[in-house]
């Protein structure tokens, strides 16, 4: 029995090699699990680096959140010490000016 073996299955069309192959045994097609093994192995190799980067990203976000809370708490404490409306306005302008000098 002569059959044509597919070279690859691309965009839905089977592309065949030009030669005919003679075989005595039936051609065994890979099972869906066998076809997925390389994909599964690749994901397993990538998992430690992906997991580590996710942990570091979350840790950095948590640290940034905590630092932001501390800064806001300090600013709130400083503003709460104001004695009047004019003093509060002066303190707000001072905070804005300092933040522009440091980060702007």
Secondary structure, 3 states (H helix, E strand, C coil): CEECCEEEECCCCEEECCCCEECCCCCCCCCHHHHHHHHHHHHHHHHHHHHHHHHHHHHHHHHHHHHHHHHHHHHHHHHHCCCCHHHHHHHHHHHHHHHHHHHC
